[in-house]
Amino acid sequence: MSSRALALRLLPLLLLTGLTLVVAAGLKSYCLTDWEPGSQPKVCYNDIQTLWYQRDMAQHTAPYQGSVEHLVDAAGNEVIRLGAGQIEYPVVTGVFAWLSALPVDSVNGFWIVTALALTPFAFLSVLPLHKIAGPRALLFALSPQLAAYAYLNWDLLPVAATAGALWTWHKQRYVATGVLLSLGACAKIYPGFLLLPFLIALLLDKRVLDGVRMVAAAIGTALLLNVPFMVINFEGWWGPFAMQSKRVNDRTTNSIWYWVFDAHQTSIANLCAWATVFALWAVLIRIGLKQERFPAVAVAGAMVAGYIAVGRVDSPQYGLWLVPFLVVLAVPWRWVALFTVTDIWLWGQWSWLWGTPGWMGNTAMVVRGLTVLALAFVLVRSLEIRSPSDRTDRQAEANNQPSNQQTSTGAATWRTPSMTSVAKDEGTSALPGT
């Protein structure tokens, strides 16, 4: 396909993505009015402006070089307070936020620059999804989650890395997959989860060397990004992780553990949350292992959903994390709709409907949490989508080489485990023999 034809084919997708981003900006525009620190209007709430004040970003202190205060509150509970130069996220997000703050000296200017800087990552998310799933990428381009969360936090950074990694995995570029997942994990932790099912898939397919290369690329990328900050100021680098571990277990966590433990029972809440996450992951991986071929992408999406459902913190914008998996997996439409409705309901309750009776917010929290938990078990059994061009290419390759032909190492020559499930959803046909 010529460059001109490709551009014309992608133009509607890019325009619709841009339209959704215009809506996203409009939803936050009210916060560009005057308001006092600590009193940001809920209807346009975003962490970007809140953290401008809370982390003294106007001082433009180099990332992770500021103070980390260890305090004790009136009840004797340890509290960690991050000062200038600190932010409660890993280094990619921290550096991105710092760079966005450098050219401005106002909270509104910071949001505008950050939104402009984040915008390309929405397009960097939708393009690889289109390469994998064709027109189904419209699910991302037009998703209510993109409109609600694009400019609420910095989650477009890991989402773009995840979408790119799904494409490189799809193309069997495993070193690039490791690099992208590591980049994503250094923005928000969750893309790192994908390494486990991808590694399992490669090992089951006897591609040990590919698995080693992928993991080595991920570790090398993480070290390259983190070690300089660790060497210069280890306490500053560790500050975000320490703060998250001591985060008060209150209603703002939106998690099931808010109902189980008191606000300051953070240690036991953390322990129980991670134990539950790991147990759920083990169940999901076991379900994947029982299938004819281990469905790495499906298990990856299910693991992310499981983490959101039973992890210690579930911020509303985490819903954006799952949208790429709804694109590349043939999730039944009723589940796409149910997840979207409950997710946006929680966001609306958290923003537009803030101040309504507590039972309404609690109901939204519980319903959305249960929906995401159920969605994890739907995702793990979902087949992968194939675009028509991809099916044609793979069919041609399959005709030239028997699908079960083995290399000298005993591994299938082109079929990795994650590539063998093909969706039959919405007119998408399966490859013969898969």
Sequence and secondary structure as in RCSB ss.txt:
>XXXX:A:sequence
MSSRALALRLLPLLLLTGLTLVVAAGLKSYCLTDWEPGSQPKVCYNDIQTLWYQRDMAQHTAPYQGSVEHLVDAA
GNEVIRLGAGQIEYPVVTGVFAWLSALPVDSVNGFWIVTALALTPFAFLSVLPLHKIAGPRALLFALSPQLAAYA
YLNWDLLPVAATAGALWTWHKQRYVATGVLLSLGACAKIYPGFLLLPFLIALLLDKRVLDGVRMVAAAIGTALLL
NVPFMVINFEGWWGPFAMQSKRVNDRTTNSIWYWVFDAHQTSIANLCAWATVFALWAVLIRIGLKQERFPAVAVA
GAMVAGYIAVGRVDSPQYGLWLVPFLVVLAVPWRWVALFTVTDIWLWGQWSWLWGTPGWMGNTAMVVRGLTVLAL
AFVLVRSLEIRSPSDRTDRQAEANNQPSNQQTSTGAATWRTPSMTSVAKDEGTSALPGT
>XXXX:A:secstr
  HHHHHHHHHHHHHHHHHHHHHHHHHHGGGGS   TT   GGG  HHHHHHHHTTGGG   TT S EEEEE TT
S EEEEE TT  SS HHHHHHHHHHHTT  SHHHHHHHHHHHHHHHHHHHHHHHHHHHGGGGHHHHT HHHHHHT
TTSSTHHHHHHHHHHHHHHHTT HHHHHHHHHHHHTTSSGGGGGHHHHHHHHHHTT HHHHHHHHHHHHHHHHHH
HHHHHHH HHHHHHHHHHHHT   SGGG SGGGTTS TT HHHHHHHHHHHHHHHHHHHHHHHHTSSS  HHHHH
HHHHHHHHHHSS   GGGHHHHHHHHHHB   HHHHHHHHHHHHHHHHHHTTTTTS HHHHHHHHHHHHHHHHHH
HHHHTT  B   HHHHHHHHHHHHHS TT B TTS BSS  GGGS    STT    TT 
